[in-house]
Amino acid sequence: MIARRTLSDLVHERAGGRCEYCQMHQSLQGATFHVEHVVPLSLGGGTELTNLALACPACNLKKADRIEAIDPLTGQTVRLFNPRVDAWLAHFRWEEFEIVPLSPSARATSALLDLNRDRRLRIRRAESTFGLLPPVTC
């Protein structure tokens, strides 16, 4: 008998065990990653694969119910990076252990989620030791 896969299983599989925002791998984290609504239910998003992303607790809690944030360069409100419609490598690049934002959306997301805080940099160094960074695909 074939086991029925849940939406959560499909989200985890699609993300390859990585937060779809900061790219951290769940294997070195002490907490379980969250299946989050990219567009929150409170803003009309649905619970379907096309609106779900895998997020580490830090990214998910900082993102909360937001879909927009301030671009720190321009001061304009822009939409956040959306892992369901945006290609990660089109909006971010790696510079050793730091994530460098390349677009207004990426700058706003990076600032809101604090993608390069010290703790994350230390975790990325550890991930590189285990061959988990940089991710093969983003």
Order of alpha helices (4+ residues) and beta strands (2+ residues): alpha-beta-beta-alpha-beta-beta-alpha-beta-beta-alpha-alpha
